C-alpha cells in the first residue's frame, strides 16, 4: 500500500483466453502513462498498445471461467498496483483512464456501472436463462440460495461488469474471492453474482450511473474477429430430445446422399447456386442482426430513461411528504400575525 500522500500505482488490464475473438487495440493507451496489460494463453498474440503477458488457462476446457478468474482475482503481476481497471475486450475507452480512477473510486473501493437495462438481479438471471447462456439447474440453485441468505438483493439494480475499477484493500480482496467462489459454484455469468457477493462482504461499492452502450469514458460493444460459433454454453443443444437430434442427423444424411447422386456435369452449377443462396442468407442475416441490435439499443435507452424518471419521481414524492410533515407542525404566517396583534391589544388594555 502507498502512503496517503503518494500517488496510487494504477494499471488497466483485460484477458483474452481461448481465441474467442481478436485483441482490440486501445488507442487511448498511447496517451496514457499507465500500463495496459493483456493476459492471454495465445503465444502468437502481439499488440502495439497492450503489454501482452502469456498465462496458462486455469481450466483448459472452460475458457470463460479461465478469463473470469483473471478478471475477478487478477494476476500476481497486478499485486504491485494499488488500483486497477478491468475492461472487456469489447469495450473501447474514449479517454485516458486517469480521470476515471479519480471519479469512480472517490467514495468506494470497488466501482462498476449500474446495469442500464436490467431492473433487478432477478431480471439478470432470467435473461441468462432466456438466452440459454448457462445451466438452468445452476441458476435456479443460485437464486434459491440468495433468497435464503439475502432475498432483498434480488430486487436491487444489478451492475454491468464490462468495466470494473477496484482499490486493493483487505475488504475488496475478500469480496473478489467471494465473487469468484460464486462464479465457480453457480452461474459463470458473473453479473448475476457480483452484487450479492459485494453486499455479503460489505465492500465499499460505488455504483456508477452511466449507460452501458456509451458514456464519456467508453463505447460498447466493439468486438473484432469474434468467432460466434464458439459462443454460448451449448445448453439448448444438450437439452434437445435425443430423438429430435437423430431426426436432424437423418435429414442431413438424406440431403448429403441426394447431393452425391447429382451427376458430375451438374455439380459445379449446383455449388454455384448454393454459394449465391448462402451469400444472400448471410446478407439477410447481417441486416436482421443490425436491425435487432439497433432496436435493442433503442429499447435499452428507453428503459434507462424510464429508470431515471422513476427515481426523480420517487425523490419528488419524498420531498413533498417532508414538506407536508413540516407544515403540520408549524402555524401559518397569518396565524402568527394575529397572535402578535392580540398580544399588543392585551398589553395596551
C-alpha positions in Angstrom: 0.0 0.0 0.0 1.2 3.5 -0.7 1.3 6.4 1.8 -1.7 8.7 1.9 0.3 11.4 0.1 1.8 9.2 -2.6 0.0 8.8 -6.0 -1.6 5.4 -6.3 0.0 2.9 -8.7 -2.6 2.1 -11.4 -3.0 -0.3 -14.3 -5.6 -1.3 -16.9 -6.0 -4.9 -17.8 -8.0 -7.4 -19.8 -7.9 -11.1 -20.6 -8.2 -13.0 -23.9 -8.5 -16.7 -23.3 -9.4 -19.5 -25.8 -9.1 -17.5 -29.0 -12.8 -16.4 -29.0 -12.0 -13.0 -30.5 -9.2 -10.9 -31.7 -7.5 -8.5 -29.4 -8.8 -5.0 -30.0 -6.1 -2.3 -29.8 -6.8 0.5 -27.2 -5.9 3.9 -28.9 -6.0 5.9 -25.6 -3.2 3.8 -24.2 -0.8 5.8 -26.4 -1.9 9.0 -24.5 -1.6 7.5 -21.0 1.4 6.7 -18.8 -0.5 3.8 -17.2 0.4 0.2 -18.2 -2.2 -1.6 -20.3 -1.8 -5.3 -19.7 -3.5 -8.1 -21.6 -3.3 -11.7 -20.2 -3.6 -14.4 -22.8 -3.0 -18.1 -23.5 -2.1 -17.3 -27.1 1.7 -17.4 -27.6 1.4 -15.7 -31.0 -0.5 -12.6 -29.8 1.2 -9.3 -30.3 0.0 -5.7 -29.7 1.1 -2.1 -30.2 -0.9 -0.7 -27.3 -1.1 -3.7 -24.8 1.7 -5.3 -22.8 0.9 -8.9 -23.6 1.5 -11.4 -20.8 1.3 -15.1 -21.6 -0.6 -17.3 -19.0 -2.0 -20.8 -18.8 -5.7 -21.2 -18.9 -6.9 -22.1 -15.4 -9.5 -24.5 -16.9 -8.4 -25.8 -20.3 -11.9 -26.9 -21.2 -13.6 -23.8 -19.8 -12.2 -20.6 -21.4 -15.0 -18.5 -20.0 -14.2 -19.3 -16.3 -10.5 -19.1 -17.1 -10.9 -15.5 -18.2 -13.3 -14.8 -15.3 -10.6 -15.9 -12.9 -8.2 -13.2 -14.2 -11.0 -10.6 -14.3 -12.0 -11.2 -10.7 -8.9 -12.4 -8.9 -6.4 -10.6 -11.0 -2.8 -12.0 -11.6 0.4 -11.8 -9.4 1.7 -9.2 -11.9 -1.1 -6.9 -10.6 -0.1 -7.2 -7.0 2.3 -4.2 -7.4 -0.6 -1.9 -8.2 -2.9 -0.1 -5.7 -5.8 0.4 -8.2 -6.7 -1.5 -11.3 -9.3 -1.1 -14.1 -10.7 -4.2 -15.9 -12.1 -3.5 -19.4 -13.7 -6.2 -21.5 -12.2 -6.7 -25.0 -15.4 -5.4 -26.4 -15.1 -2.0 -24.5 -13.4 0.9 -26.3 -12.1 3.6 -23.9 -12.6 7.1 -25.2 -10.4 9.0 -22.7 -7.2 8.1 -20.8 -8.4 6.4 -17.7 -6.6 8.5 -15.1 -9.7 10.7 -14.5 -11.9 7.6 -14.4 -10.0 6.2 -11.5 -10.3 9.5 -9.6 -14.0 9.8 -10.2 -15.1 6.2 -9.8 -13.0 5.4 -6.7 -13.6 8.7 -4.9 -16.1 7.1 -2.5 -15.6 3.4 -2.9 -13.0 0.6 -3.1 -14.9 -1.2 -5.9 -16.7 0.6 -8.7 -18.9 -0.6 -11.6 -21.6 0.9 -13.8 -25.2 0.2 -12.8 -26.9 -2.1 -15.4 -28.8 0.4 -17.5 -31.4 -2.1 -19.0 -31.9 -4.6 -16.2 -34.2 -3.6 -13.3 -33.1 -6.3 -10.8 -30.6 -9.1 -10.1 -33.5 -11.5 -10.7 -34.1 -10.0 -14.2 -30.4 -10.5 -15.0 -30.7 -14.2 -14.0 -33.9 -14.5 -16.1 -32.1 -13.0 -19.1 -29.3 -15.6 -18.7 -32.0 -18.4 -18.7 -33.9 -16.9 -21.7 -30.7 -16.7 -23.8 -29.6 -20.3 -22.8 -26.3 -18.9 -21.6 -25.9 -21.3 -18.6 -27.2 -24.4 -17.0 -30.8 -24.0 -15.7 -30.2 -26.0 -12.5 -27.1 -23.9 -11.5 -29.0 -20.6 -11.9 -32.1 -21.9 -10.1 -30.0 -23.2 -7.2 -28.1 -19.9 -7.1 -31.4 -17.9 -6.8 -32.6 -20.2 -4.2 -29.5 -19.7 -2.0 -29.7 -15.9 -2.5 -33.4 -16.0 -1.4 -32.4 -17.7 1.8 -29.3 -15.6 2.6 -30.4 -12.1 1.3 -33.7 -12.1 -0.5 -33.7 -8.3 -0.9 -30.6 -8.4 -3.1 -32.7 -10.0 -5.9 -34.7 -6.8 -6.3 -31.7 -4.5 -6.4 -30.4 -2.9 -9.6 -27.6 -5.2 -10.9 -24.3 -4.0 -12.3 -22.7 -4.2 -15.7 -19.2 -5.5 -15.2 -17.7 -4.8 -18.6 -15.7 -2.1 -16.7 -14.6 -2.7 -13.1 -12.4 -0.4 -11.0 -11.0 -1.5 -7.7 -8.7 -0.4 -5.0 -6.5 -3.1 -3.3 -7.8 -3.4 0.2 -8.4 -6.4 2.5 -12.2 -5.9 2.1 -12.0 -5.7 -1.7 -9.7 -8.7 -1.9 -12.2 -10.7 0.3 -15.1 -9.6 -1.9 -13.3 -10.7 -5.1 -12.6 -14.1 -3.6 -16.3 -14.5 -2.6 -17.4 -13.4 -6.0 -15.1 -15.9 -7.7 -16.4 -18.7 -5.5 -19.9 -17.9 -6.6 -18.8 -18.0 -10.3 -17.3 -21.4 -9.7 -20.3 -22.7 -7.6 -23.1 -21.2 -9.6 -23.6 -19.5 -13.0 -20.4 -18.4 -14.8 -22.3 -15.2 -15.9 -20.6 -13.0 -13.3 -23.1 -10.2 -13.3 -25.7 -12.4 -11.5 -23.3 -12.9 -8.5 -21.5 -9.6 -8.4 -23.8 -7.5 -6.2 -24.7 -10.4 -3.8 -21.0 -11.0 -3.3 -20.2 -7.3 -2.7 -23.1 -7.0 -0.2 -22.1 -10.2 1.5 -18.6 -9.0 2.2 -19.5 -5.4 3.0 -17.2 -3.8 0.5 -17.5 -0.1 -0.2 -19.2 -0.2 -3.6 -19.6 2.7 -5.9 -22.4 2.3 -8.4 -21.7 4.4 -11.5 -24.9 5.7 -13.2 -23.9 5.5 -16.9 -25.4 3.9 -20.0 -23.8 0.6 -20.8 -23.6 1.3 -24.5 -21.7 4.5 -24.2 -20.5 7.3 -21.9 -17.8 10.0 -21.8 -15.5 7.2 -20.8 -16.3 4.3 -23.2 -18.2 2.8 -26.1 -19.6 -0.7 -26.2 -19.8 -3.3 -27.9 -16.8 -3.1 -30.2 -15.9 -6.7 -30.8 -13.4 -7.6 -33.6 -13.0 -11.0 -35.2 -15.4 -12.8 -32.9 -15.9 -16.5 -33.5 -19.7 -16.7 -32.9 -19.7 -20.4 -33.4 -18.0 -20.8 -30.1 -20.3 -18.6 -28.1 -22.8 -19.8 -25.5 -22.8 -22.9 -23.4 -24.4 -25.3 -25.8 -27.1 -26.0 -23.2 -30.0 -25.8 -25.5 -28.4 -28.3 -27.9 -27.8 -30.7 -25.0 -31.3 -30.4 -23.7 -32.9 -31.3 -27.1 -34.5 -34.7 -27.0 -32.3 -37.4 -28.5 -35.0 -38.5 -31.0 -35.1 -34.9 -32.4 -31.4 -34.8 -32.8 -31.4 -38.2 -34.6 -34.1 -36.9 -36.9 -31.9 -33.8 -37.7 -28.9 -36.1 -38.5 -31.1 -38.4 -40.7 -32.3 -35.4 -42.6 -28.7 -34.2 -43.1 -27.7 -37.6 -44.3 -30.5 -37.8 -46.8 -29.6 -34.4 -48.2 -25.9 -35.4 -48.4 -27.0 -38.6 -50.3 -29.0 -36.7 -52.8 -26.2 -34.3 -53.3 -23.8 -37.1 -54.0 -26.3 -38.6 -56.5 -26.2 -35.5 -58.7 -24.2 -36.0 -61.9 -20.8 -34.5 -62.3 -22.0 -32.3 -65.1 -24.4 -30.5 -62.8 -22.2 -30.4 -59.7 -20.5 -27.0 -60.4 -23.9 -25.4 -61.3 -25.4 -26.7 -58.1 -22.4 -25.5 -56.0 -22.7 -22.1 -57.6 -26.4 -21.8 -56.8 -25.7 -22.8 -53.2 -23.0 -20.1 -53.0 -25.4 -17.5 -54.2 -28.1 -18.7 -51.7 -25.6 -18.7 -48.8 -24.3 -15.2 -49.7 -27.9 -13.9 -49.8 -28.8 -15.6 -46.5 -25.6 -14.1 -44.9 -26.5 -10.7 -46.1 -30.1 -11.0 -44.9 -28.9 -12.3 -41.5 -26.4 -9.4 -41.2 -29.2 -6.9 -41.9 -31.5 -8.6 -39.4 -28.8 -8.7 -36.8 -28.1 -5.0 -37.3 -31.8 -4.2 -37.0 -32.1 -6.2 -33.9 -29.0 -4.5 -32.4 -30.4 -1.0 -33.2 -33.8 -2.0 -31.7 -32.1 -3.3 -28.6 -30.0 -0.1 -28.2 -33.2 2.0 -28.5 -35.0 -0.2 -26.0 -32.1 -0.1 -23.6 -32.0 3.7 -23.9 -35.8 4.0 -23.2 -35.5 1.7 -20.2 -32.6 3.7 -18.9 -34.6 7.0 -19.2 -37.6 5.3 -17.6 -35.5 4.3 -14.6 -34.1 7.8 -14.3 -37.6 9.3 -14.5 -38.9 6.9 -11.8 -36.0 7.8 -9.5 -36.7 11.5 -9.9 -40.5 10.9 -9.3 -39.8 9.0 -6.1 -37.4 11.7 -4.9 -40.1 14.4 -5.6 -42.7 12.4 -3.7 -40.4 12.1 -0.7 -39.7 15.9 -0.7 -43.5 16.6 -0.8 -44.1 14.3 2.2 -41.3 16.0 4.1 -42.8 19.5 3.3 -46.2 18.3 4.4 -44.9 17.0 7.7 -43.0 20.2 8.3 -46.1 22.2 7.5 -48.3 20.3 10.1 -46.0 21.2 13.0 -45.8 25.0 12.2 -48.5 27.7 12.4 -49.2 29.6 9.2 -47.9 33.2 8.7 -51.4 34.7 9.1 -51.9 32.9 12.4 -48.6 34.3 13.7 -49.6 37.8 12.7 -52.9 37.6 14.6 -51.2 36.3 17.7 -48.8 39.2 17.8 -51.8 41.7 17.3 -53.7 40.1 20.2 -50.7 40.3 22.5 -50.3 44.0 21.7 -54.0 44.7 22.4 -53.9 42.9 25.8 -50.8 45.0 26.8 -52.5 48.3 25.9 -55.8 47.3 27.6 
